[in-house]
Amino acid sequence: MAVPKQRHTKSRRNKRRMHLYLKTPIFSICPKCGKEVLPHTICWHCGYYKGIEVVDVLKKLTKKEKKQRQREMKAKEKEEGGTAKEESISWEGLSRK
C-alpha cells in the first residue's frame, strides 16, 4: 500500500482544494410568465419551453390554484400585448416591413 514519505503542507492541501466550492446557479427569465428558470429547461410555473407548451401545469392543480394561475397568465399576456402595440408603431418597426 502506498504511503506518502513526507507530510503535505497546509498550503499544498489548500491549493488542491481551491476549485472545490459550490457555484451559484445562473437563472434566465421565462419569456411566457417572467419567472426565473434554469437555462434549457421547462418553466415549471407555466409549462412552456421555447414558446411551445410542453407540460400542462394546470392539470395537477386544485380548482382554487387553477383560477389564480389563469388570472396571473392573463395579466401577463395583457402586459405583453400593450408593449407589442407600442413596438409596432415605432419608425424602426415600420421600416422593417
N, C-alpha and C positions, 0 to 999 in steps of 0.2 A: 504494500500500500504506500502511495506517495505521501511523504510528509515534508512540509517546507523546512529548509535548513535555517532560515532566518525569519524573524518576525517582520510583517509588513507594517509600515508606519501608518499613522492616522491620516496623513496627507495622501498617501498612496491609496488607502482604502476610500477616502472621500473623493478622490479623482475618479475612481472606478464607479462610484455611486452617483456621480454628478448628473447623469441622464435619467436616473430613476426618480421620477416625480409625476404627479398627475397633472394633465393639461386640462384647461377649461374647455368645454365643448363650444364649438362655433355654431351659432344658430343663424338661420336665414328666416325671412318673413314669408309666410304663405300669401300668395297673391289673391287668393279667394277670400280668406277670412281675416288675414292680418295677424295671425298668431305666430309665435316663434316655433319653428320646426328644425330638425336636423336636416342638412342638405341631402338631396337624393332619397328622401323618404316620403311616405304618405303623411299628409296632415291628419292627425287623429281627431282634430276638432271638427273639420268639415268633410274629410274623406276624399279630398281631391289630390291628384298628382299631375303636374304639367297641364292643368286645365281640364282634366278628364276625371270624372267621378269613379273611383276605384272601389271604395268601401261605402256602403250605405250606413252612415253613422246613426241616423235617426231610427233605424230598425230596432236597436237594442235599448233605446231609452224609454223611460216611463212617459206617460201622457203629458205630465206637467213639464218635464225636461224637454220634450219634443217641441211644445209650444214656445218655450223660452228660446231654444236654439233656432227655431224658424224665425222668430222676431229678430234675433241678432243677425241672421243671414240676410233678411230683407233690409234691415237698416244699413248693412254694409253695402248691399247692391245699390241702394238709393244714393249713398255717398259716392260710389264709383260712377254711377250714371250722371251725376251732376258734374263731376270733373271731366268726364268724357266729352260732354257737350262743350265745355269751355275750350278744350284742346282742339276740337274740330273747327271752331270759329277762328282760331289764330291764323295769321298770314302764312306761317310755315306749313300748317296743315292744308290750307287751300292750294298752295303752290305745288305740293306733292301730288295732288290728284290731277 
